[in-house]
Amino acid sequence: MNFYLIFDERNNMEIILLIAGLVTGGGSVFAYEKVHSANAKNNSDKIIAHAQKKSAEILERANEKALKITDKATEDETARRKELQKTENRLAEREINLDKKLDQIDERAEKLRREETEVEELKKEVLEIRNRQQDQLEKIAKLSKKEAAEKLMKLTEKSMAQDMINLVAKLQKNAEEDAEERAQMILVSAMERISSEVTADRTVTALKLPDDEMKGRIIGKEGRNIQAIQRETGVDVLVDDTPGMVVLSSFDPVRRQVARLTLELLMKDGRINPARIEEVVAKAQREIDKEINRAGEDAAREVGLSGLPREMLRLLGELKFRTSYGQNVLKHSTEMANVAGLIAEEIGADIKIAKTAALFHDIGKAVTHKIEGKHAQIGAELAEKYGMDPRVVNAIAAHHDDIEATTPEAIIVKITDAMSASRPGVRNAAAENFMERMRELENVATSFSGIEKAFAISAGREIRVIVHPEKVDDLSAIKMARDIADKIESTMQYPGVIKVNIIRETRATEYAK
């Protein structure tokens, strides 16, 4: 019994000591846990506070964006409502206008119905009156309706036939008188409105010099300069005793223009020698070519035409330096084009076709020295080649009655050509014959092979022929001169003697480097 008490007391003591130890250790642990818990709480408070702050900022920004979006949506909605309101207003106005138009249509329809009713009633009244009159006529004439109608028609036909005969005769007479008078008035009016000056180019061009010293420089030492000018241009340069003046003589106005421009450039530059002359002649030729192109374009603009082939305008420009019986062909053509346009307007023909055909009617004269044949036929072939209207082709071909004129425009071209050429002082037959003889003389010379170019000079008393030195030697040149002279004698008629001058020149050029 006592043993058990002692054991229990020992055990209780151990338990007490154990509990005391546990209590001491547990206090430390509790204190640690308490401090740790306090720190954790502070951190969590900070985190929560920071989170609350961030959430407040995010919420504020979200509210601002939401407010902006709401304002934008409100504005868009307001704009859409305004646009819808405008559309509704327009639709309402259209509806009102449609209603008004429908009312007007209804009123017109009603008016038409009333008028139709009145017309039907009038028809009935007229029919009744006509029937009563027919009955009365049948009773008076003792004729049926059919018989009366036949008799009346015969009388009417006889009367109308005679009236028509008289009327036709009267109208025909008046038409003839009016047509003649009208044609005269049209031509007079056209001539009055187009009173342009027509230049008659001759065979000489006078060039003014700055002083008499320039004459000597143009002639050059032993005449080398003037010989070079004449050789390169094919123009005679006449230097006589006339102070301050030289005369350029050639039947070809293009050559005279090249020679004139050459001398002007040489006098302006001051350097006059054979080598320089050759360069300046080439430059002058290019300038004249530009002038030819410009002349063709200016002529087309003058008569109010556009869209013409450039090749035809180029040929047209060459007519500036061509004459026909002393009449400048380009001036003649532009005059005709203007007059033809006026006549076409008066009679109701195609103005553009009439103007175009009149402007190009003598285009063949630009190439007659290159192509054999009549200029009218050559011109028609050129117009057809470059795609011009068939009516223009017919008018060009028919303006000298080589073929039948099939259009009013072709007849207008014939009329204007005769009118332009028949004015007093316009033509000079002698000048044209002279130039034709010069061209024929040059064509005879160039018909031989190996010839570079040929110039008829001294009023046709000399033909100057320049040959290719690599193709014609000295012996052949002598024989060629005789052959050309023989052909001139056999094919041409001319007064006096014609000198055939063959020029063969060999040049050697080298450069020292």
C-alpha positions in Angstrom: 0.0 0.0 0.0 2.8 2.4 1.0 4.8 1.2 -2.0 2.1 2.2 -4.3 1.9 5.6 -2.6 5.6 6.2 -3.0 5.4 5.2 -6.6 2.5 7.4 -7.2 4.2 10.4 -5.6 7.3 9.8 -7.7 5.2 9.6 -10.7 3.3 12.7 -9.9 6.5 14.6 -9.3 7.8 13.6 -12.7 4.6 14.6 -14.2 4.7 17.9 -12.5 8.3 18.5 -13.6 7.4 17.5 -17.0 4.5 19.8 -17.1 6.7 22.6 -15.7 9.2 22.1 -18.5 6.5 22.0 -21.0 5.1 25.2 -19.7 8.5 26.9 -19.8 9.2 25.8 -23.4 5.7 26.5 -24.5 6.0 30.0 -23.2 9.0 30.6 -25.5 7.2 29.1 -28.3 4.1 31.2 -27.6 6.1 34.4 -27.4 7.8 33.7 -30.7 4.5 32.8 -32.3 3.0 36.0 -30.9 5.8 38.2 -32.3 5.7 36.4 -35.7 2.0 36.8 -35.8 2.3 40.6 -35.1 4.8 41.0 -37.9 2.7 39.1 -40.3 -0.3 41.2 -39.5 1.7 44.4 -40.1 2.9 43.1 -43.5 -0.6 41.9 -44.4 -2.0 45.3 -43.4 0.6 47.0 -45.6 -0.1 44.7 -48.6 -3.8 45.2 -48.1 -3.3 49.0 -47.9 -1.1 48.9 -51.1 -3.6 46.7 -52.8 -6.5 49.0 -51.8 -4.5 52.0 -53.1 -3.7 50.3 -56.4 -7.3 49.2 -56.8 -8.5 52.7 -56.1 -6.1 54.0 -58.8 -7.2 51.4 -61.2 -10.8 52.1 -60.4 -10.3 55.8 -60.9 -8.6 55.3 -64.3 -11.3 52.8 -65.3 -13.9 55.4 -64.3 -12.2 58.0 -66.4 -12.0 55.7 -69.5 -15.6 54.7 -69.0 -16.5 58.4 -68.8 -14.6 59.2 -72.0 -16.2 56.2 -73.8 -19.6 57.3 -72.5 -19.0 60.9 -73.8 -17.8 59.6 -77.2 -20.7 57.3 -77.5 -23.0 60.2 -76.6 -21.4 62.4 -79.2 -21.7 59.7 -81.9 -25.2 59.1 -80.9 -26.0 62.8 -81.1 -24.3 63.0 -84.6 -26.2 60.0 -85.8 -29.4 61.4 -84.5 -28.7 64.7 -86.3 -27.9 62.8 -89.6 -31.0 60.7 -89.2 -33.0 63.9 -88.5 -31.6 65.5 -91.7 -32.4 62.3 -93.7 -35.9 62.3 -92.3 -36.3 66.0 -93.2 -35.1 65.3 -96.8 -37.4 62.4 -97.1 -40.3 64.4 -95.8 -39.5 67.2 -98.3 -39.4 64.7 -101.1 -42.6 63.2 -100.0 -44.2 66.6 -100.0 -42.9 67.3 -103.5 -44.1 63.9 -104.7 -47.5 64.6 -103.3 -47.5 67.9 -105.0 -46.5 66.4 -108.3 -49.1 63.6 -108.0 -51.7 66.3 -107.3 -50.5 68.1 -110.5 -50.6 64.9 -112.5 -54.1 64.2 -111.2 -55.2 67.7 -112.2 -53.7 67.3 -115.7 -55.3 63.9 -116.1 -58.6 65.3 -115.1 -58.1 68.1 -117.6 -57.2 65.7 -120.4 -60.3 63.6 -119.6 -62.5 66.7 -119.9 -60.8 67.8 -123.1 -61.2 64.3 -124.6 -64.8 64.3 -123.7 -65.2 67.7 -125.4 -63.3 66.5 -128.5 -65.6 63.4 -128.8 -68.6 65.6 -128.6 -67.2 68.0 -131.2 -66.5 65.0 -133.5 -70.1 63.8 -133.1 -71.4 67.3 -134.0 -69.1 67.6 -137.0 -70.1 64.1 -138.2 -73.8 65.0 -137.9 -73.3 68.3 -139.8 -71.3 66.5 -142.5 -74.0 63.9 -142.9 -76.7 66.6 -143.2 -74.7 68.5 -145.8 -74.1 65.3 -147.8 -77.8 64.6 -147.8 -78.6 68.1 -148.9 -76.0 67.9 -151.7 -77.3 64.5 -152.9 -80.8 66.0 -153.0 -79.7 69.1 -154.9 -77.3 67.5 -157.4 -79.3 64.3 -157.6 -76.0 62.4 -157.2 -75.0 59.7 -154.7 -72.2 60.3 -152.2 -69.8 58.2 -154.2 -70.6 59.9 -157.5 -70.3 63.3 -156.0 -66.9 62.4 -154.4 -65.6 61.1 -157.7 -66.7 64.2 -159.6 -65.3 66.5 -156.9 -61.9 64.7 -156.9 -61.6 65.0 -160.7 -62.3 68.7 -160.6 -59.9 69.1 -157.7 -57.1 67.0 -159.4 -57.4 69.1 -162.6 -57.3 72.3 -160.7 -54.4 71.2 -158.5 -52.4 69.9 -161.4 -52.5 73.2 -163.2 -51.7 75.0 -160.0 -48.8 72.7 -159.3 -47.4 73.2 -162.8 -47.6 77.0 -162.4 -46.1 76.7 -158.9 -43.2 74.5 -160.0 -42.4 76.8 -162.9 -42.5 79.8 -160.6 -40.4 78.1 -157.9 -37.8 76.9 -160.4 -37.4 80.4 -161.9 -37.1 82.0 -158.4 -34.7 79.2 -157.3 -32.4 79.9 -160.3 -32.5 83.6 -159.7 -31.9 83.2 -156.0 -29.2 80.5 -156.5 -27.2 82.7 -158.8 -27.6 85.8 -156.5 -26.9 83.7 -153.4 -23.8 82.1 -155.0 -22.5 85.6 -155.9 -23.1 86.9 -152.4 -21.4 83.9 -150.8 -18.3 84.3 -153.0 -18.2 88.1 -152.5 -18.6 87.7 -148.8 -15.9 85.1 -148.5 -13.5 87.2 -150.6 -14.2 90.3 -148.5 -13.6 88.4 -145.2 -10.4 86.8 -146.5 -8.5 89.6 -148.0 -5.0 88.3 -147.2 -2.0 89.4 -149.1 -0.6 86.9 -151.6 3.1 87.1 -152.1 4.6 86.5 -155.5 8.2 85.3 -154.9 10.6 86.1 -157.7 13.9 84.6 -158.6 16.2 87.0 -156.7 16.8 88.0 -153.1 18.6 91.3 -152.2 20.8 91.1 -149.1 21.9 94.3 -147.3 25.5 94.5 -146.2 26.8 96.5 -143.2 29.6 98.0 -145.4 31.4 97.7 -148.7 34.4 96.0 -147.0 32.1 93.0 -146.4 31.8 92.5 -150.1 35.5 91.8 -150.3 35.4 89.3 -147.5 32.4 87.5 -149.1 34.3 87.3 -152.4 37.5 86.1 -150.6 41.0 85.6 -151.9 40.9 84.7 -155.5 37.1 84.3 -155.2 37.4 81.3 -153.0 34.7 82.3 -150.6 32.0 83.2 -153.1 32.8 80.1 -155.1 32.3 78.0 -151.9 29.0 79.7 -151.2 27.8 79.1 -154.8 29.0 75.5 -154.7 27.4 74.6 -151.4 24.0 76.4 -151.9 23.5 76.2 -155.7 22.8 80.0 -155.7 24.5 82.7 -157.8 25.9 85.4 -155.6 26.0 88.6 -157.6 28.3 91.3 -156.3 28.1 94.5 -158.5 28.7 98.1 -158.0 25.5 98.7 -155.9 26.8 100.0 -152.5 26.0 97.8 -149.5 24.1 95.1 -151.4 24.5 91.7 -152.8 21.9 89.8 -154.9 21.2 86.0 -154.5 19.8 84.6 -157.7 18.1 81.1 -158.0 14.8 79.8 -159.3 14.5 77.7 -156.1 13.3 79.9 -153.2 14.4 77.3 -150.7 18.0 77.5 -151.8 17.8 81.3 -151.8 16.6 81.2 -148.2 19.5 78.9 -147.2 22.0 81.2 -149.0 20.5 84.3 -147.3 20.6 82.7 -143.9 24.2 81.5 -144.5 25.4 85.0 -145.4 23.7 86.5 -142.4 25.3 84.0 -140.1 28.7 84.5 -141.7 28.5 88.3 -141.4 27.4 88.0 -137.8 30.2 85.6 -136.9 32.9 87.4 -138.9 34.8 84.3 -139.9 34.4 83.7 -143.6 36.4 80.9 -145.2 35.6 77.8 -147.3 35.6 75.4 -144.3 33.5 77.8 -142.2 31.1 78.3 -145.1 30.4 74.5 -145.4 29.6 74.3 -141.7 27.3 77.4 -141.8 25.4 76.1 -144.9 24.6 72.8 -143.0 23.4 74.9 -140.0 21.3 77.1 -142.2 19.8 74.1 -143.9 18.7 72.7 -140.5 17.2 76.1 -139.6 15.3 76.2 -142.8 14.0 72.7 -142.1 12.7 73.9 -138.7 11.1 76.9 -140.4 9.4 74.5 -142.9 7.9 72.5 -140.0 6.8 75.6 -138.2 5.2 77.1 -141.4 3.1 73.9 -141.9 1.9 74.0 -138.2 1.2 77.7 -138.4 -0.9 77.4 -141.5 -3.0 74.6 -140.0 -3.6 76.8 -136.9 -4.4 79.8 -139.1 -7.3 78.0 -140.7 -8.4 76.4 -137.5 -7.5 72.7 -138.2 -6.0 70.2 -135.8 -5.1 66.5 -135.7 -3.5 66.5 -139.1 -0.7 64.1 -140.0 2.7 65.5 -139.2 4.1 64.2 -142.6 1.4 66.3 -144.4 2.2 69.3 -142.3 5.9 69.0 -143.2 5.1 68.9 -146.9 2.7 71.8 -146.4 5.5 73.9 -144.9 7.6 73.3 -147.9 5.0 75.1 -150.0 6.1 78.3 -148.2 9.0 78.4 -150.5 7.2 77.3 -153.6 5.4 79.4 -156.2 2.9 78.7 -158.9 2.7 81.2 -161.7 4.4 83.6 -159.3 1.9 83.0 -156.6 3.1 81.7 -153.2 1.5 78.3 -152.9 1.2 78.2 -149.1 -0.5 81.6 -149.0 -2.7 80.5 -151.9 -3.7 77.3 -149.9 -4.5 79.1 -146.7 -6.5 81.7 -148.5 -8.4 78.9 -150.2 -9.0 77.0 -146.9 -10.5 80.1 -145.3 -12.8 80.9 -148.2 -13.8 77.2 -148.6 -14.8 77.1 -144.9 -17.0 80.1 -145.3 -18.7 78.7 -148.4 -19.2 75.3 -146.7 -20.8 77.1 -143.8 -23.2 79.0 -146.1 -24.4 75.9 -148.0 -24.4 73.4 -145.2 -21.4 71.3 -146.3 -18.8 69.8 -144.0 -16.6 72.7 -143.0 -13.6 70.7 -141.7 -13.5 68.5 -144.8 -13.7 71.6 -147.1 -11.0 73.4 -145.2 -8.7 70.4 -145.1 -9.1 69.6 -148.8 -8.5 73.2 -149.8 -5.4 73.5 -147.5 -3.8 70.4 -149.0 -5.1 70.6 -152.6 -1.6 71.6 -154.0 0.4 69.4 -151.6 1.7 67.4 -154.6 3.7 70.5 -155.7 6.0 70.0 -152.8 7.3 66.8 -154.3 6.8 67.2 -158.1 10.6 67.7 -158.5 11.0 64.2 -156.9 8.0 62.3 -158.2 6.8 62.3 -161.8 3.1 63.0 -162.5 0.4 65.6 -162.1 0.4 67.4 -158.8 -3.3 66.7 -158.2 -2.8 62.9 -158.5 0.4 63.0 -156.5 -1.3 65.0 -153.7 -4.3 62.6 -153.6 -1.9 59.6 -153.3 -0.1 61.3 -150.4 -3.4 62.1 -148.6 -4.5 58.5 -149.0 -1.1 57.2 -147.9 -1.3 59.2 -144.6 -4.9 58.1 -143.8 -6.8 61.2 -144.6 -10.6 61.2 -145.2 -11.7 59.8 -148.6 -13.6 63.0 -149.3 -10.4 65.0 -148.9 -8.6 62.6 -151.3 -11.4 63.0 -153.9 -11.3 66.8 -153.6 -7.5 66.9 -154.0 -7.6 64.6 -157.0 -10.6 66.4 -158.7 -9.6 70.0 -158.3 -8.3 70.2 -161.9 -11.0 67.9 -163.3 -8.7 64.9 -163.6 -11.4 62.9 -162.1 -15.1 63.5 -161.2 -15.9 65.5 -158.1 -18.2 63.3 -156.0 -18.8 65.5 -153.0 -20.0 69.1 -152.4 -16.6 69.7 -150.6 -14.7 68.8 -153.8 -16.8 71.2 -155.8 -16.1 73.9 -153.2 -12.3 73.3 -153.6 -12.6 73.7 -157.4 -14.6 77.0 -157.0 -12.2 78.5 -154.5 -9.1 77.4 -156.5 -10.5 79.2 -159.6 -11.5 82.2 -157.5 -8.1 82.5 -155.8 -6.1 82.1 -159.1 -8.3 84.5 -161.1 -7.8 87.6 -159.1 -5.9 90.3 -161.1 -2.1 90.3 -160.5 -2.1 87.0 -158.6 -0.3 84.9 -161.3 2.8 85.4 -163.4 3.0 82.7 -166.1 6.5 83.7 -167.2 8.0 83.2 -163.8 6.4 79.8 -163.4 7.6 78.7 -166.9 11.1 79.8 -166.1 11.2 77.9 -162.8 9.7 74.8 -164.4 12.5 74.9 -167.0 15.1 75.2 -164.3 13.7 72.2 -162.4 13.7 70.2 -165.7 17.3 71.2 -166.3 18.3 69.9 -162.9 16.3 66.7 -163.3 18.1 65.9 -166.5 21.5 66.2 -164.7 20.5 64.2 -161.7 19.2 61.4 -163.8 22.8 60.1 -164.2 24.4 57.9 -161.6 27.2 59.1 -159.4 25.8 62.6 -159.0 25.5 64.2 -155.6 23.5 67.3 -156.5 22.9 69.7 -159.4 22.2 73.4 -159.5 20.8 75.4 -162.4 22.4 78.9 -162.1 22.9 82.0 -164.2 19.2 82.0 -165.2 19.5 78.6 -166.8 22.6 79.4 -168.8 24.7 77.0 -166.7 24.2 73.7 -164.9 26.6 73.0 -162.1 26.9 69.3 -161.2 28.7 68.0 -158.1 29.7 64.3 -158.4 30.8 61.7 -155.8 34.6 61.5 -156.2 34.7 57.9 -155.1 32.2 56.9 -157.9 33.3 59.2 -160.7 36.9 59.6 -161.8 38.4 62.5 -163.8 38.0 60.7 -167.1 34.4 59.7 -166.3 33.6 63.3 -165.3 34.6 64.6 -168.7 32.5 62.0 -170.5 29.6 62.7 -168.1 29.7 66.4 -169.0 29.3 65.5 -172.7 26.5 63.0 -172.0 24.5 65.6 -169.9 25.0 68.2 -172.7 23.7 65.7 -175.3 20.7 64.8 -173.2 19.8 68.5 -172.7 20.0 69.1 -176.4 17.8 66.2 -177.2 15.1 66.6 -174.5 14.8 70.4 -173.9 14.0 73.6 -175.7 16.0 76.6 -174.7 17.4 79.9 -176.1 21.2 80.3 -176.4 23.8 78.0 -174.9 23.8 76.0 -171.6 27.2 75.4 -169.9 27.6 72.0 -168.2 30.1 72.3 -165.4 31.2 69.1 -163.6 32.8 69.5 -160.1 34.8 66.7 -158.6 36.5 67.4 -155.3 38.6 65.0 -153.3 39.3 65.8 -149.6 41.7 64.1 -147.3 41.4 64.7 -143.5 43.7 63.5 -140.8 44.2 64.4 -137.1 47.6 64.8 -135.4 47.4 63.5 -131.8 
